[in-house]
Amino acid sequence: MRGQNTDGRINAVIYPEITQDGIRTYIRNINKFLDLPVMPCRSHILSPRQFLGGVPKGFDLVHVPNFLVPLNSGNAKIVCTIQDIIPIVARGNLNMLQEQYVHFRIRWSVKKADHLIFTSESTLRDVEMVFGKVKSYSVIPLGVDDPISSDQIPGSPYPFPYFFSVGRRRKHKNIEGILRAFAQAMQGTEARIVFGGKEDIHDADWRRLAQNLGIGDRVRFSGFLTREELAAHYHHALGLVFPSLYEGFGLPILEAMSYGCPVIASNLSSMPEVAGEAALLVDPHDHKAIAGAMVRMARENDLREKLIEKGHANLKRFSWETTARRTAEVYNRLLAGSFGKKPETLSARKVTVYG
């Protein structure tokens, strides 16, 4: 059985399984290399039942992939990955009671975990700002999927030039800022703005705002995109517009770069860490700044080519194999009780990592 302590392997499990958004991507990709059992949650991941149920029994180590550490961990060591604390620092998506409960769950996870993994320095700073200094942690960035080959990418999905935005269209994604900037920047042009991803509960509000701004006929919502369709949307776009108000990491930045799509991103939170020097960084609260970046991206081919080249170079800093190997090192050191010691003092006990 995977994860059992045979042939020197650590007896570990990932719990709870999360099947939505970036956490699903995180679990799937690190586990290509760690090859651990993933245990599903028997109730909603944020329910009191999940919190009171305790961690799976019979394991030396439980890796909790988000701020969902249960009340009772038994004798297992707990590694907890915190990718963001959006409900706390980017309010507006939850009601007051939900915010208070999530605040409690994050505080408990920070206190209870034996070691915390943050996916960016920005998230570490945010957690320490809200909850105080953490006792034991690592900052391990996420990776990026290998792009599909260029000959598999379909032709342009639209007969007009367009900017692309992708992700759940929540308040912190700054959809209002994107629409207002587009209305300023692209008057008198053929350009459109395309929002990728399945229908969102707030889309009616965004359509209404687009109509009020006079750009209703120039805003598209693509609906769900297959991997090939998503690749085409990135590859043929004038650029990715990603001026989010808050991100724990910002995977779309790397996804866009992997398909040769130049990026406009926010200069806040984790996004400068992820984008490096390979994107136009803007103040997401300044609609004129976002609009100015869009105008430059649409008009300056040399700028686009330069950003595409820098984007490909930037991708070399990120890989899922590196994320998994550094996570395996956390497991090894934690169970050996050797955090704070030099690597050569570690136990020889190893996690089997693919390759």
ABEGO torsion letter per residue (X at the ends): XBGBBBGGBBBBBBOBBBABEAAAAAAAAAAAAAGBBBBBBABBAABAAAAAAEBBBGBABBBBABBABBABAEABBBBBBBABBAAAABBGABBAAAAAAAAAAAAAAAAABABBBBABAAAAAAAAAAAEBBABBBBBBBBBBBBBBAAABBBBABABBBBBBBEBBBAAAGAAAAAAAAAAAABGBABBBBBBEBBBAAAAAAAAAAAAAGAAAABBBAEBBBAAAAAAAAAABAEBBBBBABBAAGAAAAAAAAAGBBBBBBABEAAAAAAEAABBBBBAABAAAAAAAAAAAAABAAAAAAAAAAAAAAAAABBAAAAAAAAAAAAAAAAAGABGBBAAABBABBBBBBX
